[in-house]
Amino acid sequence: MTPEVSFTVVKTPPEVARVAELAGIIWKEHYIPIIGKAQVDYMLEKFQSAPAIEKQLVEGICYVSIKTDGITQGYMAFERQGKTLFLSKIYLLDSFRGLGIGKVAMSFLEEKAHALGCKQIALTVNKYNNQSINAYLRLGFEKKEGKITDIGGGFVMDDYLMVKLLKNTPCDATGSSPV
């Protein structure tokens, strides 16, 4: 049975700090076996530290806390890119995976995409992250081309682009905020 799930836009310093804390936990448990500790530490500092998240918020990336029973158990980040809603992050603590929370979060994201007039949701996923790739395929995403991105520090992200086409998207030319 899927627990009650709610979503809160991340705005305040304590909310940002909780996301950064979760990133440290989740990334270390999930990504060290895939990309190694050095790259995880580098990426956490560069992309998921509190200052990095605050900068992304100013740049228009929307962070949303994923909560069960009012406690933040994960987060996602996304932004509108033309007619695409780009999901840059969606993460849950290990003990909350496999409960249907990710599916509920993706439904939430689809609603946001529809509200913005987006025709698709896109994301990138590490080519060796089979667990996540399979989850996205089950959710209706298609695996597209590979993409290697130099992120500095001698590291690259070796990803697949995955896309889910949306049906019955309303038109929204207002460019309103996604949440």
C-alpha positions as CSV (number, residue, x, y, z in Angstrom):
1,M,0.0,0.0,0.0
2,T,1.4,3.4,-1.0
3,P,1.8,5.8,2.0
4,E,0.2,9.2,1.9
5,V,2.5,11.4,-0.1
6,S,2.7,15.2,-0.3
7,F,4.8,17.7,-2.1
8,T,6.2,21.0,-0.8
9,V,8.1,23.6,-2.9
10,V,11.6,24.1,-1.3
11,K,12.1,27.8,-0.5
12,T,13.5,28.3,3.0
13,P,17.1,27.7,4.2
14,P,16.0,24.8,6.5
15,E,14.2,23.2,3.5
16,V,17.3,23.6,1.4
17,A,19.4,22.1,4.2
18,R,17.2,19.1,4.4
19,V,17.5,18.5,0.7
20,A,21.2,18.8,0.9
21,E,21.3,16.4,3.8
22,L,19.1,13.8,1.9
23,A,21.3,14.2,-1.2
24,G,24.4,13.2,0.9
25,I,22.6,10.1,2.3
26,I,21.0,9.0,-1.0
27,W,23.9,9.7,-3.3
28,K,26.4,7.9,-1.1
29,E,24.3,4.8,-0.7
30,H,23.2,4.6,-4.4
31,Y,26.0,6.1,-6.5
32,I,29.3,5.1,-4.9
33,P,29.0,1.6,-6.3
34,I,28.2,3.0,-9.8
35,I,30.6,6.0,-10.1
36,G,32.8,5.9,-7.1
37,K,33.3,7.9,-3.9
38,A,35.5,10.6,-5.4
39,Q,32.9,11.5,-8.1
40,V,30.0,11.3,-5.7
41,D,31.8,13.7,-3.3
42,Y,32.6,16.1,-6.1
43,M,29.0,16.1,-7.5
44,L,27.5,16.5,-4.0
45,E,29.6,19.6,-3.4
46,K,29.1,21.0,-6.9
47,F,25.4,20.3,-7.5
48,Q,23.7,19.3,-4.2
49,S,25.3,21.3,-1.4
50,A,23.0,24.0,0.2
51,P,24.8,26.8,-1.6
52,A,24.5,25.0,-5.0
53,I,20.8,24.3,-4.4
54,E,20.2,27.9,-3.4
55,K,21.9,29.1,-6.6
56,Q,19.8,26.7,-8.7
57,L,16.6,28.1,-7.1
58,V,17.6,31.6,-8.1
59,E,18.2,30.3,-11.6
60,G,14.6,29.0,-11.8
61,I,15.0,25.3,-11.1
62,C,12.1,24.2,-8.9
63,Y,13.0,21.9,-6.0
64,V,10.1,20.0,-4.4
65,S,10.3,17.9,-1.2
66,I,8.6,14.5,-1.3
67,K,7.0,13.8,2.1
68,T,5.3,11.0,3.8
69,D,3.6,11.7,7.1
70,G,4.9,15.3,6.9
71,I,8.5,14.2,6.9
72,T,10.7,14.8,3.9
73,Q,11.9,11.4,2.6
74,G,13.1,12.5,-0.9
75,Y,13.1,15.4,-3.4
76,M,12.9,16.2,-7.0
77,A,14.1,19.1,-9.1
78,F,12.8,20.2,-12.5
79,E,12.6,23.1,-15.0
80,R,10.7,24.0,-18.1
81,Q,12.8,23.9,-21.2
82,G,10.5,25.0,-24.1
83,K,7.8,22.3,-24.5
84,T,9.8,19.9,-22.3
85,L,9.7,19.6,-18.6
86,F,13.3,18.5,-17.7
87,L,13.5,16.4,-14.5
88,S,17.1,16.8,-13.3
89,K,16.6,15.0,-10.0
90,I,14.3,12.6,-8.2
91,Y,15.6,10.8,-5.2
92,L,14.1,8.8,-2.3
93,L,15.7,7.4,0.8
94,D,16.3,3.7,0.3
95,S,13.7,2.6,2.9
96,F,11.0,4.5,0.9
97,R,11.8,3.0,-2.5
98,G,9.5,0.3,-3.9
99,L,6.4,1.6,-2.1
100,G,4.9,3.4,-5.0
101,I,6.1,6.9,-3.9
102,G,8.1,7.4,-7.1
103,K,5.1,6.6,-9.2
104,V,3.0,9.2,-7.2
105,A,5.8,11.7,-7.6
106,M,5.9,11.1,-11.4
107,S,2.1,11.7,-11.6
108,F,2.6,15.0,-9.7
109,L,5.3,15.9,-12.2
110,E,3.1,15.0,-15.2
111,E,0.4,17.3,-13.8
112,K,3.0,20.2,-13.6
113,A,4.1,19.4,-17.2
114,H,0.4,19.5,-18.4
115,A,-0.2,22.8,-16.5
116,L,2.9,24.3,-18.3
117,G,1.8,23.1,-21.7
118,C,4.8,20.7,-22.0
119,K,4.5,17.9,-24.5
120,Q,7.1,15.6,-22.8
121,I,9.2,15.0,-19.7
122,A,12.9,14.3,-20.2
123,L,15.6,13.2,-17.9
124,T,19.1,11.8,-17.9
125,V,20.1,8.7,-16.1
126,N,23.5,7.1,-15.6
127,K,24.0,4.3,-18.2
128,Y,25.0,1.8,-15.4
129,N,22.1,2.7,-13.1
130,N,20.0,-0.3,-14.2
131,Q,17.5,-0.1,-11.3
132,S,16.5,3.5,-12.2
133,I,16.5,2.8,-16.0
134,N,14.1,-0.1,-15.5
135,A,11.9,2.0,-13.2
136,Y,11.7,4.8,-15.8
137,L,10.9,2.3,-18.6
138,R,8.0,0.9,-16.4
139,L,6.7,4.5,-16.1
140,G,6.5,4.9,-19.9
141,F,9.9,6.6,-20.6
142,E,11.8,5.6,-23.7
143,K,15.6,5.3,-23.7
144,K,17.1,7.7,-26.3
145,E,20.7,8.5,-27.2
146,G,23.7,8.4,-24.9
147,K,25.1,11.6,-23.6
148,I,28.5,12.2,-22.1
149,T,28.9,15.5,-20.2
150,D,32.1,16.9,-18.8
151,I,31.3,18.2,-15.3
152,G,34.8,19.4,-14.4
153,G,37.2,18.0,-11.8
154,G,38.2,15.2,-14.3
155,F,34.7,13.7,-14.1
156,V,32.0,13.1,-16.7
157,M,28.4,12.0,-16.5
158,D,27.8,9.1,-18.8
159,D,24.0,9.1,-19.2
160,Y,21.1,8.1,-21.4
161,L,18.5,10.6,-22.3
162,M,15.1,9.3,-21.5
163,V,11.8,10.9,-22.7
164,K,8.1,10.3,-21.9
165,L,5.7,11.9,-24.4
166,L,2.6,13.2,-22.7
167,K,-1.0,12.9,-24.0
168,N,-3.7,15.6,-24.0
169,T,-1.4,18.5,-23.0
170,P,-3.2,21.8,-22.7
171,C,-1.6,24.8,-24.2
172,D,-0.2,27.3,-21.7
173,A,1.6,30.3,-23.2
174,T,1.8,32.2,-19.9
175,G,5.1,30.7,-18.8
176,S,3.8,30.5,-15.3
177,S,5.7,29.0,-12.4
178,P,5.7,25.1,-12.4
179,V,4.4,24.9,-8.9
